[in-house]
Amino acid sequence: MAATQMNEVSTVENRFNMVECQLKPGGVRDYRLTKNMNAIPREAFISGTSHDLAYADMELQCVAGEATRTMLTPTALALLIELAEVQPDDVVLDIAGGTGYSTAVLAGLASTVIALEDDEAFCEKAGSIWQDLGIDNAVSVCGALTDGQAKQGPFDVIFINGCLSVTPEKLLEQLIENGRLVCMQKFDGTAKAIIYRRIGDRMSSQIAFDNVAPDLTGFDPDPVFEF
């Protein structure tokens, strides 16, 4: 068997093992989600020697130009997406997805995904990868992560690829009725998955589980001045 064919077979097996040996034992139950993650080549979104580790349940670096972003582990990503209860007609805002793996996964579940990054290099690279994979319901925009993308909202789902130290109030304002925002957030120093849901004029929140995620800079508390 040629080396290219062997690599393709190995990649397919690694994706299958990721789903069967990591995601499902880790608590992921959504069939649409596991099927989608079993079909998307995670290695297409990372660079260099990390290709060999593309389906390990670990955080990896994705790179575009001088920009770098730490990706969620496959299990953390899947559990957060499952928490968001993404529906086929949903419009999703995906924040800090780097080269676009999380957007690719979400695009298989939703109607439209808008990926927000703060570096144009990420936007360009993600768009190129999606085009190569035939993903045509995702678009990338560049801007401040904390500002969201109000002019293209409101959104059914806002998905944040990272851990915040404060409640993202500005982003919550961009949710539609019954819209959901999911992220990792620190409470007393511990990272917890949380889902916010808009119900009329109020916002409900529920902590779902403990996990790990890279800290997202910019989502920091306002400094406290002492005299």
Secondary structure in CASP SS format (residue, H / E / C, confidence):
PFRMAT SS
TARGET T0000
AUTHOR 0000-0000-0000
METHOD secondary structure of the structure
MODEL  1
M C 1.00
A C 1.00
A H 1.00
T H 1.00
Q H 1.00
M H 1.00
N H 1.00
E H 1.00
V H 1.00
S H 1.00
T H 1.00
V H 1.00
E H 1.00
N H 1.00
R H 1.00
F H 1.00
N H 1.00
M H 1.00
V H 1.00
E H 1.00
C H 1.00
Q H 1.00
L H 1.00
K C 1.00
P C 1.00
G C 1.00
G C 1.00
V C 1.00
R C 1.00
D C 1.00
Y H 1.00
R H 1.00
L H 1.00
T H 1.00
K H 1.00
N H 1.00
M H 1.00
N C 1.00
A C 1.00
I C 1.00
P C 1.00
R H 1.00
E H 1.00
A H 1.00
F H 1.00
I C 1.00
S C 1.00
G H 1.00
T H 1.00
S H 1.00
H H 1.00
D H 1.00
L H 1.00
A C 1.00
Y C 1.00
A C 1.00
D C 1.00
M C 1.00
E C 1.00
L C 1.00
Q E 1.00
C E 1.00
V E 1.00
A E 1.00
G C 1.00
E C 1.00
A E 1.00
T E 1.00
R E 1.00
T E 1.00
M C 1.00
L C 1.00
T C 1.00
P H 1.00
T H 1.00
A H 1.00
L H 1.00
A H 1.00
L H 1.00
L H 1.00
I H 1.00
E H 1.00
L H 1.00
A H 1.00
E C 1.00
V C 1.00
Q C 1.00
P C 1.00
D C 1.00
D C 1.00
V E 1.00
V E 1.00
L E 1.00
D E 1.00
I E 1.00
A C 1.00
G C 1.00
G C 1.00
T C 1.00
G C 1.00
Y H 1.00
S H 1.00
T H 1.00
A H 1.00
V H 1.00
L H 1.00
A H 1.00
G C 1.00
L C 1.00
A C 1.00
S C 1.00
T E 1.00
V E 1.00
I E 1.00
A E 1.00
L E 1.00
E E 1.00
D C 1.00
D C 1.00
E H 1.00
A H 1.00
F H 1.00
C H 1.00
E H 1.00
K H 1.00
A H 1.00
G H 1.00
S H 1.00
I H 1.00
W H 1.00
Q H 1.00
D H 1.00
L H 1.00
G C 1.00
I C 1.00
D C 1.00
N C 1.00
A E 1.00
V E 1.00
S E 1.00
V E 1.00
C E 1.00
G C 1.00
A C 1.00
L H 1.00
T H 1.00
D H 1.00
G C 1.00
Q C 1.00
A H 1.00
K H 1.00
Q H 1.00
G C 1.00
P C 1.00
F E 1.00
D E 1.00
V E 1.00
I E 1.00
F E 1.00
I E 1.00
N E 1.00
G E 1.00
C E 1.00
L E 1.00
S C 1.00
V C 1.00
T C 1.00
P C 1.00
E H 1.00
K H 1.00
L H 1.00
L H 1.00
E C 1.00
Q C 1.00
L E 1.00
I E 1.00
E E 1.00
N E 1.00
G E 1.00
R E 1.00
L E 1.00
V E 1.00
C E 1.00
M E 1.00
Q E 1.00
K E 1.00
F E 1.00
D C 1.00
G C 1.00
T E 1.00
A E 1.00
K E 1.00
A E 1.00
I E 1.00
I E 1.00
Y E 1.00
R E 1.00
R E 1.00
I E 1.00
G C 1.00
D C 1.00
R E 1.00
M E 1.00
S E 1.00
S E 1.00
Q E 1.00
I E 1.00
A E 1.00
F E 1.00
D E 1.00
N C 1.00
V C 1.00
A C 1.00
P C 1.00
D E 1.00
L C 1.00
T C 1.00
G C 1.00
F C 1.00
D C 1.00
P C 1.00
D C 1.00
P C 1.00
V C 1.00
F C 1.00
E C 1.00
F C 1.00
END
